Amino acid sequence: MDLNSLYNIAEKENVKIYDWQIEDVDGMYLNYHNINAIALNYDRLGTYIKEKCTLAEELGHYYMDATYPASTNDKVLVSKQEYRSKKWSYYILIPFEKLKSAILKRI
């Protein structure tokens, strides 16, 4: 999946995307009173690949309802929600059939 497709998914789902300089963070998914938004720190992203991976992960938070309070100290909760989000992003970025084909070709 290409970067434009990810932006199209966000638009279709009415998830607003903002350029926001968050210290030490590439991106963040926010859900507040049923308003969904993704903040991307474009200054930190740098490359097409990093932007695509970050956007996919943040969309994973949306699709998997993998959220947690920004102020939480619960490392187990954060790890579980990040895992769920990243898992979704892997499936969307690398469809199973393409992964299988690459493995068979020893790529």
MOFENLIN-V144108 format. One record per residue. N is the residue number from 1. RES is the residue in one small letter. OMEGA is omega in radians with two decimals (none if undefined). D_FIRST is the distance of its C-alpha to the first C-alpha in Angstrom with 2 decimals. Layout:
n=N res=RES omega=OMEGA d_first=D_FIRST
n=N res=RES omega=OMEGA d_first=D_FIRST
//
This chain:
n=1 res=m omega=-3.13 d_first=0.00
n=2 res=d omega=-3.07 d_first=3.77
n=3 res=l omega=3.14 d_first=6.82
n=4 res=n omega=3.10 d_first=8.40
n=5 res=s omega=3.10 d_first=6.41
n=6 res=l omega=3.08 d_first=7.39
n=7 res=y omega=3.09 d_first=10.73
n=8 res=n omega=3.09 d_first=11.07
n=9 res=i omega=3.14 d_first=10.84
n=10 res=a omega=-3.14 d_first=13.43
n=11 res=e omega=3.13 d_first=15.50
n=12 res=k omega=-3.12 d_first=15.59
n=13 res=e omega=-3.14 d_first=16.75
n=14 res=n omega=3.04 d_first=19.15
n=15 res=v omega=-3.11 d_first=18.12
n=16 res=k omega=3.13 d_first=19.60
n=17 res=i omega=-3.09 d_first=18.30
n=18 res=y omega=2.99 d_first=21.12
n=19 res=d omega=-3.06 d_first=21.85
n=20 res=w omega=-3.14 d_first=24.27
n=21 res=q omega=3.13 d_first=25.92
n=22 res=i omega=-3.10 d_first=26.23
n=23 res=e omega=3.05 d_first=28.30
n=24 res=d omega=-3.13 d_first=26.65
n=25 res=v omega=3.09 d_first=23.43
n=26 res=d omega=-3.11 d_first=19.95
n=27 res=g omega=-3.13 d_first=18.97
n=28 res=m omega=3.04 d_first=20.53
n=29 res=y omega=-3.13 d_first=19.96
n=30 res=l omega=3.02 d_first=23.13
n=31 res=n omega=-3.10 d_first=24.58
n=32 res=y omega=-3.12 d_first=28.07
n=33 res=h omega=3.12 d_first=30.03
n=34 res=n omega=2.99 d_first=26.96
n=35 res=i omega=-3.10 d_first=25.47
n=36 res=n omega=-3.14 d_first=21.92
n=37 res=a omega=3.03 d_first=20.79
n=38 res=i omega=3.06 d_first=18.66
n=39 res=a omega=3.09 d_first=20.51
n=40 res=l omega=3.11 d_first=18.75
n=41 res=n omega=-3.05 d_first=21.14
n=42 res=y omega=3.11 d_first=19.84
n=43 res=d omega=-3.13 d_first=22.91
n=44 res=r omega=-3.02 d_first=21.83
n=45 res=l omega=3.01 d_first=18.14
n=46 res=g omega=-3.05 d_first=19.02
n=47 res=t omega=3.07 d_first=15.94
n=48 res=y omega=-3.10 d_first=12.46
n=49 res=i omega=-3.13 d_first=11.30
n=50 res=k omega=3.10 d_first=13.69
n=51 res=e omega=-3.13 d_first=12.73
n=52 res=k omega=-3.13 d_first=9.03
n=53 res=c omega=-3.14 d_first=10.49
n=54 res=t omega=3.13 d_first=13.31
n=55 res=l omega=3.12 d_first=11.72
n=56 res=a omega=3.13 d_first=9.67
n=57 res=e omega=3.14 d_first=13.09
n=58 res=e omega=3.02 d_first=15.02
n=59 res=l omega=3.06 d_first=13.18
n=60 res=g omega=3.07 d_first=14.02
n=61 res=h omega=3.13 d_first=17.58
n=62 res=y omega=-3.05 d_first=17.51
n=63 res=y omega=-3.09 d_first=16.23
n=64 res=m omega=-3.07 d_first=18.41
n=65 res=d omega=-3.07 d_first=21.29
n=66 res=a omega=-3.10 d_first=21.44
n=67 res=t omega=3.06 d_first=23.71
n=68 res=y omega=3.13 d_first=26.91
n=69 res=p omega=-3.13 d_first=29.55
n=70 res=a omega=-3.09 d_first=28.97
n=71 res=s omega=-3.06 d_first=32.56
n=72 res=t omega=3.02 d_first=32.43
n=73 res=n omega=-3.10 d_first=33.96
n=74 res=d omega=-3.08 d_first=32.86
n=75 res=k omega=3.12 d_first=30.86
n=76 res=v omega=3.11 d_first=30.32
n=77 res=l omega=-3.14 d_first=28.77
n=78 res=v omega=-3.14 d_first=26.48
n=79 res=s omega=3.14 d_first=25.42
n=80 res=k omega=-3.09 d_first=24.78
n=81 res=q omega=3.08 d_first=22.70
n=82 res=e omega=3.10 d_first=20.64
n=83 res=y omega=-3.14 d_first=20.13
n=84 res=r omega=-3.13 d_first=18.98
n=85 res=s omega=-3.13 d_first=16.49
n=86 res=k omega=3.11 d_first=15.08
n=87 res=k omega=3.10 d_first=15.04
n=88 res=w omega=-3.10 d_first=12.85
n=89 res=s omega=3.11 d_first=10.34
n=90 res=y omega=-3.14 d_first=10.56
n=91 res=y omega=-3.11 d_first=10.08
n=92 res=i omega=-3.11 d_first=6.90
n=93 res=l omega=-3.11 d_first=5.45
n=94 res=i omega=3.13 d_first=7.63
n=95 res=p omega=-3.05 d_first=8.60
n=96 res=f omega=-3.10 d_first=12.38
n=97 res=e omega=3.10 d_first=13.06
n=98 res=k omega=3.09 d_first=11.13
n=99 res=l omega=3.12 d_first=12.93
n=100 res=k omega=3.14 d_first=16.09
n=101 res=s omega=3.13 d_first=15.99
n=102 res=a omega=3.13 d_first=15.66
n=103 res=i omega=3.14 d_first=18.53
n=104 res=l omega=3.12 d_first=20.60
n=105 res=k omega=-3.12 d_first=20.27
n=106 res=r omega=3.11 d_first=21.19
n=107 res=i omega=none d_first=18.37
//
